[in-house]
Amino acid sequence: MARPMEKIIDINDTKELWKVAVRVSHKWKVLSNNKEHFEMIFEDKEGCDIHVIVPTACMAAYHDKFEVGHTYTVSNFAVHPNNLVFKPCSHKFLVKFTGGTAVGDVDKHEIPPKPRTFTSFSDIITGNFQKNVLIDVIGMLESIGYQQMQSGGKKLQVNFLLRDSSNNTINCTLWEDYANDFFKFNEKNTATTDPTVVLLQYAKVKEAGHYPLSVTNTFHVTKLLINPDLPCVKDFLNSFPKESLRIVSTQQTSQSQQYSRSSTNDSVGHSLAHKLLHGAVSNTFCATYAKTRKLIASSYGWYYQCCHECTKSVRGDKPPYKCDNGHSTEAEIYKYKIEVEGFHGETSCKFIFWDRECTEILELSAAQMRETMIKAGITDPLEFPLALDKMLGLDLALRVKWQPSWDSASVVMFIKDSDFVKQFKAPWTDSQVVSSEPSATPLPLQIKESVDEAKTDAADDCDVVTDLEITSKHNPEPLTPTAKRQNHDASSESTSVRDGELSSTKLKKIIKLENNK
């Protein structure tokens, strides 16, 4: 009498004479100690999966028999406890092939693919997931950070931010072959205006010391998909507002052009025209340059608690927390909101940096920064961590939204690459004259406007503000930096002539020395 089929969920180490009908959902090779073997993920019609190891001794017999997406009957295998540091499956046991393992009934079973279940960004941020189990994540490419594109002394690497439809962001780091695949995709798609969706299967969440939590690849099992034609990707894109997709697409294109190996040296400024704008700036998107110099302490502190469904803050002393849109949030989700004064020449503006930009600059999430403060015995959000000073003294090309009701510019995107910033501000830097005496009248506000709105420069669909006199237009009184937060750069004053200093028009007094004989 033949053995009956059994379920994957029932597999344990009490016997080896198991018989299961399975579908191969994933397969990969592993090179360890100069020996190669392969591994797989089996799943059954019940939707349960298990990790399978085919050792080197059995590789020749079984490697060509198994293909992803096909079904099989597999009998007789060893079962071991799943004690891996990072497990591709949550099953308590894993399967190991032996010389007695039998494989048959190829494509005789109807086993549909297991539905993809993605771990939400809010669960990753709050730690609401199994730390030792690899996860599936999907996100929209927000911005590209550090890249190591040449192999040699360092491993290939690319860092970028992913965003979900609830405006949560997480860091992502790809290494070696995965980074190389990303580079190749980025080179071919520098001119596209479509959003880039990154899907990682069997990714691990890593947190090392004071560095931010990030999603990264393993060196074997992780599967990277970029803009795959899958229903789950279409559903993910449909969860975004159309305006949000357009803004992110513009950001992605400018980032890709900046970091691509095939990009040219053309700057944003070269494709834009100049003109003078008289009067206040309207509620519009702008691109500008500024150097940050002072943190501004608002009454709300340096972070806020956010809704998991929208970008609004929530209220309440305990869960469920509620936002103004009526959404209920059980988890505590903390995000940055930091106000920074930036200047250009003699004019200044208040910039609001949000969670995505702050996390990239500080390399630490708001939740991690808050936890560090709590461990030090500080719970008051009005106590600004010293680590926030890392946001000062930065030369940035900024994409902002000027908001008159806040009397500030909300940062949508920034680029701090020194070469890009230098090119970006070059067209007007040389032409500006710094006055030797403080001027009571604000300098005329210069802007750049896009010549062709169809182009995908960093400043598309926006004006480019070059002199930051927004503050001086709405607040005539000069702002005096506080002693604690002032990031004074003496070199920036070298072009100004101050009271008491010598000028080229001041005659020197000649002292005549007489020799008395």
C-alpha positions as CSV (number, residue, x, y, z in Angstrom):
1,M,0.0,0.0,0.0
2,A,1.4,3.4,-1.1
3,R,2.1,6.1,1.5
4,P,-0.4,8.9,1.5
5,M,0.5,12.5,0.8
6,E,1.3,14.6,3.8
7,K,1.3,18.3,4.5
8,I,4.4,20.5,4.8
9,I,3.1,22.0,8.1
10,D,3.3,18.5,9.7
11,I,6.9,17.8,8.8
12,N,9.1,17.2,11.8
13,D,12.3,15.3,12.8
14,T,10.6,12.1,14.1
15,K,11.0,10.3,10.8
16,E,12.5,10.5,7.3
17,L,9.9,8.6,5.3
18,W,7.8,11.7,4.3
19,K,5.9,12.1,1.1
20,V,4.8,15.5,-0.1
21,A,3.4,17.1,-3.2
22,V,5.2,20.4,-3.7
23,R,5.8,23.4,-5.9
24,V,9.2,25.0,-6.2
25,S,8.8,28.7,-5.5
26,H,12.5,29.7,-5.3
27,K,15.9,28.1,-6.1
28,W,19.4,29.3,-5.6
29,K,23.1,28.2,-5.6
30,V,25.4,28.5,-2.6
31,L,29.2,28.4,-2.7
32,S,30.7,27.6,0.7
33,N,34.3,26.5,1.4
34,N,34.9,26.1,-2.4
35,K,32.0,23.6,-2.5
36,E,28.7,24.3,-4.4
37,H,25.3,23.1,-3.4
38,F,21.8,24.4,-4.1
39,E,18.8,25.2,-2.0
40,M,15.0,25.7,-2.7
41,I,11.7,26.7,-1.2
42,F,8.9,24.1,-1.4
43,E,5.3,25.1,-0.9
44,D,2.1,23.0,-0.9
45,K,-1.5,23.7,-1.8
46,E,-2.2,24.6,1.8
47,G,0.1,27.7,1.4
48,C,2.8,26.4,3.8
49,D,6.4,26.5,2.8
50,I,9.7,25.0,3.9
51,H,13.4,25.5,3.3
52,V,15.2,22.7,1.4
53,I,18.9,22.0,1.2
54,V,20.4,19.7,-1.5
55,P,24.0,19.0,-0.4
56,T,27.0,18.8,-2.7
57,A,27.0,15.0,-2.9
58,C,23.4,15.1,-4.2
59,M,23.7,18.1,-6.5
60,A,24.5,16.3,-9.7
61,A,21.5,13.9,-9.3
62,Y,18.9,16.6,-8.5
63,H,19.9,20.0,-9.8
64,D,18.5,19.6,-13.3
65,K,15.3,18.0,-12.1
66,F,14.0,21.0,-10.3
67,E,12.7,24.2,-11.9
68,V,11.0,27.1,-10.3
69,G,7.2,27.0,-10.9
70,H,7.0,23.3,-11.5
71,T,5.4,20.7,-9.2
72,Y,6.8,17.4,-7.9
73,T,6.3,14.5,-5.5
74,V,9.2,14.3,-3.1
75,S,9.7,11.4,-0.7
76,N,12.2,10.3,1.9
77,F,14.4,13.1,3.2
78,A,16.2,14.1,6.4
79,V,14.5,16.7,8.7
80,H,16.6,19.0,10.9
81,P,15.7,21.9,13.2
82,N,15.7,25.2,11.5
83,N,18.4,27.0,13.5
84,L,19.6,29.4,10.8
85,V,20.4,33.0,11.9
86,F,18.2,34.3,9.1
87,K,15.5,31.9,7.9
88,P,13.8,32.1,4.5
89,C,10.8,30.3,6.0
90,S,9.3,30.4,9.5
91,H,8.9,26.6,9.6
92,K,10.5,25.1,12.7
93,F,12.3,22.5,10.5
94,L,14.1,22.3,7.2
95,V,14.5,19.5,4.7
96,K,17.8,17.9,3.6
97,F,18.1,15.6,0.7
98,T,19.8,12.2,1.1
99,G,20.9,9.4,-1.3
100,G,17.5,7.8,-0.7
101,T,15.4,10.8,-1.7
102,A,12.9,10.1,-4.5
103,V,11.5,12.7,-7.0
104,G,8.7,12.0,-9.4
105,D,5.2,13.1,-10.7
106,V,6.6,16.2,-12.5
107,D,3.8,18.7,-13.1
108,K,1.1,16.2,-12.0
109,H,-0.2,18.4,-9.2
110,E,-2.3,21.6,-9.2
111,I,-0.6,23.9,-6.7
112,P,-1.1,27.6,-7.2
113,P,1.6,30.1,-6.2
114,K,1.5,31.2,-2.6
115,P,0.1,34.8,-2.4
116,R,2.8,37.3,-1.7
117,T,2.6,38.9,1.7
118,F,4.7,42.1,2.1
119,T,5.9,43.4,5.4
120,S,4.7,46.9,5.8
121,F,7.2,49.8,6.4
122,S,5.4,50.8,9.6
123,D,5.9,47.2,10.9
124,I,9.6,47.3,10.0
125,I,10.0,50.7,11.7
126,T,8.2,49.6,14.8
127,G,9.9,46.1,14.9
128,N,6.6,44.3,14.5
129,F,8.0,41.3,12.6
130,Q,10.0,38.1,13.2
131,K,13.6,39.4,13.4
132,N,15.2,36.1,12.3
133,V,12.9,35.4,9.3
134,L,13.6,37.0,5.9
135,I,10.8,39.2,4.6
136,D,9.3,40.4,1.4
137,V,9.2,44.2,0.9
138,I,7.9,46.4,-1.9
139,G,8.6,50.2,-2.2
140,M,8.9,53.1,-4.6
141,L,12.5,54.4,-5.2
142,E,12.6,57.7,-3.5
143,S,16.3,58.8,-3.8
144,I,19.7,57.3,-4.3
145,G,22.5,57.8,-1.8
146,Y,26.0,56.4,-1.6
147,Q,27.3,54.1,-4.4
148,Q,30.4,52.0,-4.7
149,M,30.3,51.2,-8.4
150,Q,33.8,49.8,-9.0
151,S,34.9,46.5,-7.6
152,G,38.3,46.2,-6.0
153,G,39.2,47.2,-2.4
154,K,35.5,47.7,-1.5
155,K,32.4,45.6,-2.3
156,L,29.9,46.9,-4.8
157,Q,27.2,48.8,-3.0
158,V,24.3,51.1,-3.5
159,N,22.1,52.8,-0.8
160,F,18.7,54.3,-1.5
161,L,15.4,55.2,0.1
162,L,12.1,53.4,-0.5
163,R,8.7,54.9,0.2
164,D,5.3,53.4,0.6
165,S,1.9,54.9,0.0
166,S,1.6,56.0,3.6
167,N,4.7,58.1,3.2
168,N,6.8,55.9,5.4
169,T,10.4,55.4,4.2
170,I,13.1,52.8,4.9
171,N,16.7,52.6,3.9
172,C,17.8,49.9,1.5
173,T,21.3,48.6,0.8
174,L,22.2,46.3,-2.0
175,W,25.5,44.5,-2.3
176,E,27.6,42.8,-5.0
177,D,25.6,41.2,-7.7
178,Y,22.4,42.8,-6.5
179,A,24.0,46.3,-6.6
180,N,25.3,45.5,-10.1
181,D,21.8,44.6,-11.3
182,F,20.6,47.9,-9.9
183,F,23.4,49.9,-11.6
184,K,22.5,48.2,-15.0
185,F,18.8,49.1,-14.6
186,N,19.6,52.6,-13.6
187,E,21.9,53.2,-16.6
188,K,19.1,52.1,-19.0
189,N,16.4,54.1,-17.4
190,T,17.9,57.5,-16.7
191,A,15.5,59.3,-19.0
192,T,12.3,57.6,-17.9
193,T,9.6,59.5,-16.1
194,D,7.9,56.4,-14.7
195,P,8.3,55.6,-11.0
196,T,10.7,52.8,-10.1
197,V,9.3,50.0,-7.9
198,V,11.7,47.8,-6.1
199,L,10.6,44.4,-4.9
200,L,12.8,42.3,-2.6
201,Q,11.9,38.7,-1.7
202,Y,13.7,37.1,1.2
203,A,15.4,40.3,2.3
204,K,16.8,40.8,5.8
205,V,16.4,43.7,8.2
206,K,19.6,44.8,9.7
207,E,20.4,47.2,12.5
208,A,24.1,47.8,13.5
209,G,24.9,50.0,16.5
210,H,24.0,53.6,15.9
211,Y,23.4,53.1,12.1
212,P,19.9,53.2,10.9
213,L,17.8,50.2,10.5
214,S,17.9,49.1,6.8
215,V,16.6,46.4,4.5
216,T,19.4,44.5,2.6
217,N,20.0,41.4,0.6
218,T,21.5,38.2,1.7
219,F,24.3,36.9,-0.6
220,H,22.4,34.0,-1.9
221,V,18.7,33.6,-1.2
222,T,17.4,37.2,-1.8
223,K,15.5,37.8,-5.1
224,L,15.6,41.3,-6.5
225,L,12.8,42.5,-8.9
226,I,12.8,46.0,-10.4
227,N,9.6,47.2,-12.1
228,P,8.3,43.6,-12.6
229,D,5.1,43.2,-14.5
230,L,3.2,41.7,-11.6
231,P,-0.3,42.3,-10.3
232,C,1.1,43.1,-6.8
233,V,3.2,46.0,-8.4
234,K,0.1,47.4,-10.1
235,D,-1.9,47.3,-6.9
236,F,1.0,49.0,-5.1
237,L,1.2,51.8,-7.6
238,N,-2.6,52.2,-7.5
239,S,-2.4,52.9,-3.7
240,F,-0.5,56.2,-4.4
241,P,-2.2,59.5,-5.3
242,K,-1.3,60.5,-8.9
243,E,0.3,63.8,-7.8
244,S,2.5,61.9,-5.4
245,L,3.6,59.6,-8.3
246,R,4.5,62.6,-10.5
247,I,6.6,64.2,-7.9
248,V,8.5,61.1,-7.0
249,S,9.1,60.3,-10.7
250,T,10.7,63.7,-11.1
251,Q,12.9,63.1,-8.1
252,Q,13.9,59.7,-9.3
253,T,14.9,61.0,-12.7
254,S,17.1,63.7,-11.4
255,Q,18.7,61.3,-8.9
256,S,19.4,58.8,-11.7
257,Q,20.9,61.4,-13.9
258,Q,23.1,62.6,-11.1
259,Y,24.5,59.2,-10.1
260,S,24.5,57.3,-13.4
261,R,27.9,56.5,-14.8
262,S,26.8,57.6,-18.2
263,S,25.5,61.0,-17.1
264,T,26.9,64.2,-18.6
265,N,28.2,67.3,-16.9
266,D,25.2,69.5,-17.9
267,S,23.8,71.2,-14.8
268,V,20.3,72.1,-14.1
269,G,21.2,75.8,-14.4
270,H,22.3,75.4,-18.0
271,S,18.8,74.4,-19.1
272,L,17.0,77.2,-17.3
273,A,16.4,80.9,-18.0
274,H,16.9,83.8,-15.7
275,K,14.6,86.6,-14.8
276,L,13.7,88.9,-11.8
277,L,10.7,88.4,-9.7
278,H,9.2,91.4,-7.9
279,G,6.8,90.6,-5.1
280,A,6.2,87.7,-2.8
281,V,6.7,84.1,-3.8
282,S,3.5,82.2,-4.3
283,N,2.6,78.8,-2.9
284,T,4.6,76.9,-5.4
285,F,7.4,74.3,-5.9
286,C,10.8,75.9,-6.2
287,A,14.4,74.8,-6.5
288,T,17.1,76.7,-4.7
289,Y,20.5,76.7,-3.1
290,A,21.2,77.3,0.6
291,K,23.8,76.7,3.3
292,T,22.3,75.6,6.6
293,R,23.4,77.5,9.7
294,K,21.0,77.4,12.6
295,L,18.4,75.0,14.1
296,I,15.1,76.7,15.0
297,A,13.4,75.4,18.1
298,S,9.6,75.2,17.5
299,S,7.0,74.6,20.2
300,Y,6.4,71.1,18.9
301,G,10.0,69.8,19.3
302,W,12.1,67.9,16.8
303,Y,9.8,65.0,16.1
304,Y,6.1,64.1,16.0
305,Q,4.0,61.0,16.2
306,C,2.5,60.0,12.9
307,C,-0.6,58.2,11.6
308,H,0.1,54.9,9.8
309,E,-2.4,55.7,7.0
310,C,-1.6,59.3,6.2
311,T,1.0,62.0,6.9
312,K,-0.8,63.8,9.7
313,S,0.2,63.8,13.3
314,V,-1.8,61.8,15.8
315,R,-3.1,62.7,19.3
316,G,-3.7,60.7,22.5
317,D,-1.8,59.5,25.5
318,K,-2.3,55.8,24.7
319,P,-3.4,53.6,21.7
320,P,-5.4,53.9,19.7
321,Y,-4.1,57.3,18.6
322,K,-6.2,59.3,16.2
323,C,-5.3,61.9,13.5
324,D,-7.5,64.7,12.1
325,N,-8.6,62.4,9.3
326,G,-10.1,60.0,11.8
327,H,-7.6,57.2,11.3
328,S,-6.8,55.0,14.3
329,T,-3.2,54.0,14.9
330,E,-2.1,51.3,17.4
331,A,1.6,51.5,16.8
332,E,3.8,54.4,17.9
333,I,5.4,55.8,14.7
334,Y,7.8,58.7,15.2
335,K,9.0,61.0,12.5
336,Y,11.3,64.0,12.2
337,K,10.2,67.5,11.6
338,I,13.1,69.9,12.0
339,E,13.2,73.6,11.2
340,V,16.6,74.9,9.9
341,E,17.6,78.4,8.9
342,G,19.5,78.5,5.6
343,F,21.1,81.5,3.9
344,H,22.6,82.6,0.6
345,G,24.5,85.8,0.7
346,E,22.7,88.2,3.0
347,T,19.3,86.7,2.8
348,S,17.9,83.8,4.8
349,C,14.9,81.4,4.9
350,K,13.4,78.9,7.3
351,F,13.4,75.4,5.8
352,I,11.4,72.5,7.2
353,F,13.1,69.2,6.8
354,W,10.8,66.1,7.1
355,D,11.5,62.5,8.1
356,R,12.9,61.3,4.8
357,E,15.5,64.0,4.4
358,C,16.5,64.1,8.1
359,T,17.0,60.3,8.2
360,E,19.3,60.5,5.2
361,I,21.4,63.3,6.7
362,L,21.5,62.0,10.3
363,E,21.7,58.3,9.3
364,L,19.4,57.5,12.2
365,S,15.6,57.2,12.3
366,A,13.5,59.4,14.6
367,A,12.5,56.4,16.7
368,Q,16.1,55.4,17.2
369,M,17.2,59.0,18.0
370,R,14.3,59.2,20.5
371,E,15.2,55.9,22.1
372,T,18.8,57.1,22.5
373,M,17.5,60.2,24.3
374,I,15.2,58.2,26.6
375,K,18.1,55.9,27.6
376,A,20.0,59.1,28.6
377,G,17.0,60.0,30.8
378,I,15.6,62.7,28.4
379,T,11.9,62.5,27.4
380,D,11.2,66.1,26.5
381,P,10.9,66.6,22.7
382,L,12.0,70.2,23.2
383,E,15.4,68.9,24.3
384,F,17.2,68.9,20.9
385,P,19.8,66.1,20.6
386,L,23.4,67.3,19.9
387,A,23.4,64.9,17.0
388,L,21.0,67.2,15.1
389,D,23.9,69.6,14.6
390,K,25.0,67.3,11.8
391,M,22.3,69.2,9.7
392,L,24.3,72.5,10.0
393,G,26.9,73.8,7.6
394,L,25.6,71.9,4.6
395,D,25.7,73.2,1.1
396,L,22.5,71.9,-0.5
397,A,20.6,72.1,-3.8
398,L,17.0,72.0,-2.6
399,R,13.6,71.4,-4.1
400,V,11.0,73.1,-1.8
401,K,7.4,74.2,-1.5
402,W,7.1,77.7,-0.3
403,Q,4.2,77.9,2.1
404,P,3.2,81.5,3.0
405,S,1.0,80.5,5.9
406,W,4.0,78.9,7.6
407,D,6.4,81.6,6.5
408,S,8.8,78.8,5.5
409,A,9.9,76.5,2.7
410,S,9.0,72.8,3.1
411,V,11.8,70.6,1.7
412,V,10.7,68.0,-0.8
413,M,14.1,66.9,-2.0
414,F,17.8,67.8,-1.6
415,I,21.1,67.0,-3.2
416,K,24.3,67.6,-1.3
417,D,26.8,66.2,-3.9
418,S,29.4,68.9,-4.0
419,D,30.0,68.7,-7.7
420,F,26.3,68.9,-8.5
421,V,25.7,71.8,-6.0
422,K,28.7,73.7,-7.5
423,Q,27.3,73.4,-11.1
424,F,23.8,74.2,-9.9
425,K,24.7,77.6,-8.4
426,A,27.4,78.5,-10.9
427,P,25.3,80.6,-13.3
428,W,24.6,83.2,-10.7
429,T,27.4,82.9,-8.1
430,D,29.9,84.9,-10.2
431,S,27.4,87.6,-11.2
432,Q,26.3,88.4,-7.6
433,V,28.0,91.3,-5.8
434,V,28.2,91.2,-2.0
435,S,27.6,94.6,-0.6
436,S,30.2,96.0,1.8
437,E,27.5,97.5,4.0
438,P,24.3,95.8,5.3
439,S,21.5,96.8,3.0
440,A,18.2,98.0,4.4
441,T,16.4,97.0,1.2
442,P,16.2,93.4,0.4
443,L,18.1,92.3,-2.7
444,P,15.8,91.5,-5.7
445,L,14.7,87.9,-5.7
446,Q,16.2,86.0,-8.5
447,I,14.6,82.9,-9.9
448,K,15.2,80.4,-12.7
449,E,12.3,79.1,-14.6
450,S,12.1,75.9,-16.6
451,V,12.4,76.4,-20.3
452,D,10.8,73.1,-21.2
453,E,8.4,71.6,-18.7
454,A,8.6,68.3,-20.5
455,K,12.3,67.9,-19.5
456,T,13.0,66.0,-16.2
457,D,15.6,68.2,-14.5
458,A,15.6,68.5,-10.8
459,A,13.7,71.8,-11.2
460,D,11.0,70.7,-13.6
461,D,7.6,72.2,-13.0
462,C,9.0,74.7,-10.6
463,D,10.8,78.0,-10.2
464,V,14.4,78.0,-8.9
465,V,14.9,80.5,-6.1
466,T,18.5,81.6,-5.9
467,D,18.5,84.5,-3.3
468,L,16.7,83.4,-0.2
469,E,15.2,86.7,0.8
470,I,11.8,85.1,1.5
471,T,12.4,85.7,5.2
472,S,13.5,89.3,4.7
473,K,10.3,90.0,2.6
474,H,8.0,88.8,5.3
475,N,10.2,89.5,8.3
476,P,12.1,92.8,7.8
477,E,13.8,92.6,11.2
478,P,17.2,90.8,10.9
479,L,17.5,87.4,12.6
480,T,20.2,87.1,15.2
481,P,21.6,83.5,15.5
482,T,21.8,82.1,19.0
483,A,25.3,81.4,20.4
484,K,24.6,77.7,21.0
485,R,23.4,76.7,17.6
486,Q,25.4,79.1,15.4
487,N,27.6,77.3,12.9
488,H,29.9,80.2,12.1
489,D,32.0,79.9,8.9
490,A,34.6,82.6,8.9
491,S,35.5,81.9,5.3
492,S,32.1,83.1,4.2
493,E,32.8,86.6,5.4
494,S,36.1,87.1,3.5
495,T,34.4,89.0,0.7
496,S,32.8,91.6,2.9
497,V,34.5,94.8,4.1
498,R,33.7,95.6,7.7
499,D,34.0,98.6,9.9
500,G,37.6,99.0,11.2
501,E,39.1,96.9,8.3
502,L,41.4,98.4,5.7
503,S,40.0,99.0,2.3
504,S,41.8,99.6,-1.0
505,T,40.6,103.3,-1.0
506,K,41.9,104.1,2.5
507,L,45.3,106.0,2.5
508,K,48.0,104.7,4.7
509,K,49.6,107.3,7.0
510,I,53.2,107.7,6.1
511,I,55.5,108.3,9.1
512,K,58.7,110.1,8.3
513,L,61.7,109.2,10.3
514,E,64.4,111.8,10.8
515,N,67.9,110.9,11.7
516,N,69.1,113.4,14.3
517,K,72.7,113.9,14.1
